[in-house]
Each structure stands twice: as C-alpha cells, then as structure tokens.
Amino acid sequence: MAIKDFDKKLEKFAELIVRVGINLQPGQKLFVNGKNFNRGVSLEAAPLMQLITRHAYKAGAKLVEILWEDPNSTVERLKYAPKDSLDEYPSWRTRAMAEYVTEGNALLTIYAEDPDRYKKFDAETVYGLQRKMEENIKPAMEQLMLNTFNWSLIALPVPGWAKKLYPKLSEKKAVEKLWEKIFELCRLDRKDPVKAWEEHIENLHARSAYLTDKNYSALKYKGPGTDLTLGLPKGHLWESARIKSTRGVSYVANLPTEEVFSMPDKNRTEGTVTATLPLSHAGNIIEGFSLTFKNGSVVDFKAKKGGKILEELLNTDEGSRRLGEVALVPNSSPIAQSNMMFYNTLFDENAASHLALGRAYRSTMKGGETMTAEEFAAAGGNDSMAHEDFMIGSAKLDIDGVTQAGKTEPVMRKGEWAFKI
C-alpha cells in the first residue's frame, strides 16, 4: 500500500474502533458481522480485523467471533440457484448475533459493499433477499433499538466501491485513495485521534442537549422540492455521537459521525420532502426521489431511478411508510465539505441532514427503553423491520423549530446551525 504510514494509521483505526466506537469492556465478547444479505464480513477486511482482534483482546475481550462472507457468492447465487430456493436463509448467522447481544456483549458491523454489485439483477428478486435478511435479523435489531448493548458501524474500501468513487484511477489506486479519505474523515490524521474524537463528541453533545432542552413540538423544513412539517412526540430526546446503553456502557454507534438525532411522532408528518443525495439500498441506487406524507404515512412517491426498489422498501411492512428518525447535520461537516457522494449510507448520512423510514430508536424517547411495544407506539414511536436513512440536507435547506406555545424559531439556515452553544 503506497499510503504514507498506512500500517500505523490502520493500527490507530483499529484502536479507535475498539476504544471509542465499541468501547469494549473487560469480560465482554465481541461479535463482528457485515451489512450484506448474509451479514458476513467481506474478506477484504481481514488485515483490519486482525488488528481489531488484537486490540479487543488487549482491552479484555473474552472472545472475538467473526462471521466471514465473500459477497460475490450472492452474485453466483442470483445467477445460478433455482429461483424457488431464494427464500432459503442461513438463519444460524442471525441467531448467533441475537444470542451474543442478548447476553450483553458488543457488536461491530463492517460496511464493505460495492453499491453496484447487484444492479444487473431483477430489483424485486434482490429486494426479496433484503427482506428475508430483515425478517431474520429482527430479534437482534429489537435489542439494538432497546439500546441494550454497545455497538459500532464502520466502513472500509472494497474495489467496486472505490472505483465508483474514483473511476479514473486504477483499482489499486482507487482503493488507496478511499483509504486516505476514510482515515481523514475518521480524524486519524490528527496527532491524537482519540483526543480529537473526545472534543468532537463534546461539541455534538452540547448541540443535542440544547435541542432536548428546547422541547420543540415540531420541525418545519423548507428547501427546493421540500415543504415538510415533522411532529415531535412528548418526551423526545436528542442524542449524538456518544450513547449509553441500558447496561451503562457508552459507545459511538457510527465512525465517522456528524449528526444529532431524535425520533419523530410517527403520526404527525405532513408535506413533501425531496432527497438531496442518491440512496444505496439492497444493492441498487435510488436517485431523484421525493416522498409525500399525510398523517405520518407516505401516500405518494416519485423517483427518477430505482423506483421499484423504493416501492419495495415502502411496502416492507406497516411501519416502513412512517418515519423513525430525524437527524440534523450541518453543511459544514467534513464529510459534506469533501463534496463527494459516497454511495454508502454511513458516510452520506453524515454529510447531510436526513430522515429514516422505519423503526425508531427507543433511547430517543424518555423512558422508551422500558416501555412495552404498545406504550411506545401510543407515545408516537414507530416500529418496522426496516430502518433506512435518506438524505435531505443541503446548503439551501432551512429548518425552524416550533415551540410548545406555537412560536417558530430558526434551527438551521442554509444548511448551517442557526443557534450558538
């Protein structure tokens, strides 16, 4: 690898993941999976995983367990497997994940996907694999939304993804270039990356504390193609980079992260919102799309590309047409200022304010983690197998907060924070 001090930076990345991201505790087991259909870790992650494993055991891990996967095996399956066999799923993988996290262990998910890997295949068939995975992973996701364990999500380069971002470079050079960008955006170019992250976390925490104290009843969005009012439920909380699990372990769920986020009232979104970035979902790209809401539910949508995949996403279940997350990201965030479309939700959601269709995080509602499903729903919380972020922020987006007394005040102007902390 031609990157200067690559081995040292990779070592720092592994340490950051274990110490800051997962915050692995002595005696915990660490379960590592991927973000593809079979939840396996791409084989390209092996060098980094060796270092993560080292730092995990140095931190006192009882056991590190990795699920591996060659994502091209799914390509071969789509090409040659009998069509009536595509309903089969390796459920032992998701059962293992659920077992680990239910015990209170830690989870690391590695996002290493080519966004165009499945574009030649029938969208409905590909989405069938996505839905099957979501059905099987639901028990573990319920534990995640209840915030019962510490976890983190990272991304690393694979050739197909790197070439999409840097098409004029050779495959090798494209991968190197993407590594450099990931190191930069994860603050690994700083003298003390852990200290840099602590300062960044404090800034985001101050933003989320301000918004929680404001206790807005709704947010109003205005921008090109967007005129949306999003209700916020009573007792909603704003969170940011560092979250504390119900077992008392703090963790940073995304590396990198630039957002503060909360939950909408699932019944109180009205108007139209237009996505400002493409969405990579189920191995396909959805572009140029907008959603129209009434009484909290999507009643109409448009898409220039990937409309069938978007329709399948909206039809996942009853909750997939409603919102489960609202997140604010300034246009001045380092990821936004890179002026890159990453075709990777981990990075793109931290480049722009966004919303998420599907399930809500229980931790963004006061007392939400101890509510029954019925109580959470009655309080305005959404549930679904899906949770899909889509980006709506830009330098042309204005957001107002509506106070409990009905007064509006600026939260963001032209994509930047309109309040000081």
Buried (B, 14 or more C-beta within 10 A) or exposed (E): EEBEEBEEBBBBBBBBBBBBBBBBBEEBBBBBBBBBBBBBBBBBBEBBBEBBBBBBBEBEBEEBBBBBBBBEEBBEBBEEEEEEEBEEBBEEBBBBBBBBBBEBBBBBBBBBBBBBBBEEBEBEEBBBBBBBBBBBBBBBBBBBBBBBBBBBBBBBBBBBBBBBBBEEBEEEBBBBBBBBBBBBBBBBBBEEBEEBBEEBBEEBBEBBBBBBEBBBBBBBBEBEBBEBBBBBBEBBBBBBBBBBBBEEBEBBBBBBBBBBBBBBBBBBBBBBBBBBBBBBBBBBBBBBBBBBBEEBBBEEBBBEBBBBBBBBBBEBBEBBBBBBBBBBBBBEBBBBEBEBBBBBBBBBBBBBBBBBBBBBBBBBBBEBBEBEEEEBBEBBBBBBBBBBBBBBBBBBBBBBBBEEEEEEEEBBEEBEBBBEE
